[in-house]
Amino acid sequence: MKHDDHENCGCNVTPEQVDTARRRLLAGAAATGAAAIAGSAAHAATPDARALYADPADPGLPQIDMEITPGRTALVVTDPQIDFLSEDGVTWGVVGESVTEQGTVDNIERLFAAAKAAGMPVFISPHYYYPHDHKWQFEGTLEKTMHAIGMFDRPDALSLDGFEGSGADWMPQYKKYIEDGETIVCSPHKVYGPAQNDLNLQLRKRGIDKVILAGMSANLCTQAHLYELLELGYEVAVVRDATAGAKVPEGDGYLAAIINFRMVANGVWWTDDAVTRIARGA
């Protein structure tokens, strides 16, 4: 559901402003080279990407890890939605290069499949905006951008009208995992982290204290979820190639996230490793 589909919400954001913001976002991406690969299909992380974001050969920090404990470990995926992960999404112009080079779309699906096969609980922390969210009196830089381009917009908190196939909807290949009647879809987070949704409650009620974290986007919602979960006393391993970040003139969001993942997470895994660990820990 695009923002201009509910133009009478009273937020004073016009369809023309939305279209202008989208064009500006896409134009900015072209300057960084993302447009050159926007039509590429998702695949495993490329050798160039692995080399570009490789861990240091001689780490200066202690190398720790997280063990999967059956019954206490869950997969948490942030924002597995069209607006972040599809070429049709409103952010593809800035995240498409990173999503493509990391193989993010396929890697998230591999995690879903592995967790389901192992009987591991799966939680989704989605991102939705309703008309009342567009009436906030102040915003950060990317909050303003997301609102302006109609990202994750839904017309009503109690209605799924227009949800199917919208930017707020799940990626089509994930639906069989998310809509299986077992996956826990939490209430939406609104800025970046889960402080305002029920993810912590749902995890605790299931006896979970270890999290395998993936989803979008690396230095925003995924990183914010990592920090909040760590503060709440969870062990968290991040799957590094099952996320991605925007590349804009201000910087490479994925690189920023990887640096912070290395410094604070209890584990930083590749999808291949995560899938093996999930199967072994079942």
C-alpha positions in Angstrom: 0.0 0.0 0.0 1.6 3.2 -1.2 1.2 6.4 0.9 -0.8 8.0 -1.9 -3.4 5.3 -1.6 -4.6 7.0 1.6 -4.0 10.6 0.8 -6.8 11.7 3.1 -5.0 10.6 6.2 -4.4 14.2 7.2 -0.6 14.0 7.3 -0.1 16.7 4.7 2.2 14.5 2.6 0.9 14.7 -1.0 1.3 12.1 -3.8 3.5 14.6 -5.6 5.9 14.7 -2.6 6.0 11.0 -2.4 6.8 10.7 -6.1 9.5 13.3 -5.9 11.1 11.6 -2.9 11.1 8.3 -4.7 12.8 9.8 -7.7 15.4 11.5 -5.6 16.1 8.2 -3.8 16.6 6.4 -7.1 18.6 9.2 -8.6 21.0 9.2 -5.6 21.4 5.4 -6.0 22.5 5.8 -9.6 25.4 8.0 -8.4 26.7 5.2 -6.2 26.4 2.6 -8.9 23.5 0.6 -7.5 21.4 1.0 -10.6 23.9 -0.9 -12.7 22.9 -4.2 -11.0 19.4 -3.4 -10.0 18.1 -6.1 -12.3 20.3 -8.9 -11.0 18.8 -11.9 -9.3 19.7 -12.7 -5.7 22.4 -15.3 -5.1 25.0 -16.4 -2.6 27.4 -13.7 -1.4 29.8 -12.9 -4.2 33.5 -13.5 -3.9 34.1 -9.8 -4.3 31.7 -9.0 -1.4 33.3 -11.6 0.8 36.7 -10.1 0.1 35.5 -6.5 0.6 33.9 -7.2 4.0 36.3 -9.9 5.1 37.1 -10.2 8.8 40.6 -9.0 9.8 43.3 -11.7 9.3 44.7 -10.7 12.7 41.8 -9.7 15.0 42.6 -7.3 17.8 39.5 -8.3 19.9 38.7 -11.6 21.7 36.9 -14.0 19.4 33.8 -15.4 21.1 30.9 -17.4 19.8 27.3 -18.6 20.6 26.2 -22.2 21.0 22.7 -23.1 19.9 20.7 -24.7 22.7 17.5 -26.5 21.6 14.4 -25.0 23.2 16.2 -21.8 24.1 17.2 -20.5 20.7 15.1 -18.8 18.0 15.5 -17.2 14.6 14.5 -13.6 14.5 14.1 -11.8 11.2 13.6 -8.1 10.9 11.6 -6.5 8.0 11.5 -9.4 5.5 9.4 -7.1 3.4 9.0 -6.1 -0.3 10.1 -2.4 0.3 13.5 -3.6 1.5 14.2 -6.8 -0.5 12.4 -6.6 -3.9 13.4 -4.7 -7.0 9.9 -3.4 -6.8 10.5 -1.9 -3.3 10.9 1.8 -2.8 14.4 1.4 -1.3 15.9 -0.9 -4.0 17.8 2.0 -5.5 19.9 2.4 -2.4 19.9 -1.2 -0.9 19.8 -3.2 -4.1 23.6 -3.3 -4.6 24.2 -4.7 -1.1 21.2 -7.1 -1.2 22.5 -8.5 -4.5 26.2 -8.8 -3.5 25.3 -10.5 -0.2 22.7 -12.8 -1.7 20.4 -11.6 1.1 17.1 -12.7 -0.3 18.1 -16.3 -0.8 20.1 -16.4 2.5 17.1 -15.3 4.5 15.1 -18.0 2.9 17.7 -20.6 3.7 17.5 -19.6 7.3 13.7 -19.9 7.3 13.9 -23.4 5.8 16.7 -24.5 8.2 14.8 -23.3 11.2 11.5 -24.9 10.1 13.2 -28.2 9.4 14.9 -28.2 12.8 11.7 -27.2 14.7 13.3 -23.9 15.8 10.9 -21.1 16.7 10.8 -18.3 14.2 9.9 -14.7 15.0 9.2 -11.8 12.7 9.7 -8.2 13.8 8.0 -6.2 11.0 7.9 -2.5 10.2 4.6 -0.9 9.4 3.4 2.7 9.3 -0.2 3.7 9.7 -1.8 7.1 8.9 -1.3 8.3 12.5 2.4 7.7 12.2 2.6 10.3 9.5 1.5 13.0 12.0 4.6 12.8 14.1 5.9 16.2 15.0 9.6 15.4 14.6 11.6 12.8 12.8 15.2 11.6 12.3 16.8 11.7 8.8 15.7 8.2 7.7 12.4 8.4 9.5 11.6 11.4 7.4 12.8 9.6 4.3 10.7 6.5 5.0 7.6 8.5 5.6 8.1 10.6 2.5 8.4 7.6 0.2 5.5 5.7 1.7 7.7 2.9 3.0 5.8 0.1 4.8 2.6 2.0 4.6 -0.7 0.4 5.6 -4.1 2.2 5.6 -5.1 1.0 9.1 -3.8 -0.9 12.1 -6.8 -3.2 12.1 -7.1 -3.9 8.4 -5.2 -5.8 5.8 -6.9 -4.0 2.9 -4.3 -3.5 0.2 -1.6 -5.4 2.1 -1.2 -8.3 -0.4 1.6 -7.4 -2.8 2.3 -4.0 -1.3 5.6 -2.7 -0.1 4.6 -3.7 3.5 3.9 -7.3 2.4 6.3 -10.2 2.9 8.6 -11.2 0.1 6.6 -13.9 -1.8 9.1 -16.7 -1.3 8.9 -16.2 2.5 5.1 -16.5 2.8 5.1 -20.3 3.1 7.3 -20.0 6.2 5.8 -16.9 7.8 2.1 -17.9 7.2 2.4 -21.5 8.3 0.5 -20.9 11.5 3.6 -21.5 13.6 5.8 -18.4 13.0 5.3 -15.6 15.6 4.6 -12.2 13.8 5.2 -9.6 16.4 3.6 -6.2 16.6 5.4 -3.6 14.4 8.4 -1.7 15.5 8.2 2.0 14.5 11.7 3.5 14.3 14.5 0.9 14.3 14.6 -1.2 17.4 12.1 -3.5 19.2 11.6 -1.3 22.3 8.1 -0.4 21.3 6.9 -3.8 20.0 6.2 -7.2 21.8 9.3 -9.1 20.5 10.9 -9.4 24.0 7.6 -10.5 25.5 7.0 -13.2 22.9 10.6 -14.5 23.2 10.5 -14.6 27.0 7.1 -16.3 27.0 8.6 -19.1 24.9 11.6 -19.5 27.1 14.0 -18.1 24.5 17.3 -16.5 25.6 19.4 -17.0 22.5 18.7 -15.4 19.2 19.9 -15.9 15.6 19.3 -12.5 14.0 18.9 -11.7 10.3 16.9 -9.4 8.1 16.9 -5.8 7.0 18.5 -3.5 7.2 22.0 -4.0 8.6 22.9 -0.7 10.2 19.3 0.3 11.0 16.6 -2.2 12.3 18.9 -5.2 12.4 21.6 -3.5 14.4 19.0 -1.7 16.6 17.4 -5.1 17.4 20.9 -6.5 18.2 21.6 -3.7 20.7 18.2 -3.9 22.4 18.3 -7.7 22.7 21.8 -7.6 24.2 20.6 -5.0 26.7 17.7 -7.3 27.7 20.1 -10.1 28.4 19.9 -12.3 25.3 22.8 -13.9 23.5 22.7 -12.9 19.9 24.5 -14.2 16.8 24.0 -12.1 13.6 24.0 -13.8 10.2 26.1 -11.4 8.2 25.1 -12.3 4.7 21.4 -12.5 5.6 21.2 -8.7 5.9 22.3 -5.8 3.8 22.5 -2.0 4.0 22.1 1.2 1.9 25.0 2.6 0.0 24.6 6.4 -0.2 26.9 9.4 -0.5 26.9 9.5 3.3 28.5 6.0 3.5 28.1 2.3 3.3 25.5 1.1 5.8 26.5 -2.5 5.5 30.2 -1.8 6.4 29.1 0.3 9.3 27.0 -2.6 10.6 29.6 -5.3 10.1 32.1 -3.3 12.2 29.6 -3.0 15.0 28.5 -6.6 14.7 32.1 -7.7 15.3 32.4 -5.5 18.4 29.1 -6.4 20.2 27.5 -9.5 19.0 28.0 -12.9 20.6 28.6 -14.4 17.2 28.9 -13.2 13.5 28.1 -16.1 11.2 27.8 -16.7 7.5 24.6 -18.3 6.3 26.3 -21.6 5.4 27.6 -21.8 9.0 24.2 -20.8 10.5 22.3 -23.4 8.5 24.8 -26.2 9.6 24.6 -25.1 13.2 20.8 -25.0 13.2 20.6 -28.5 11.7 23.2 -29.8 14.2 21.5 -28.1 17.1 18.1 -29.6 16.4 
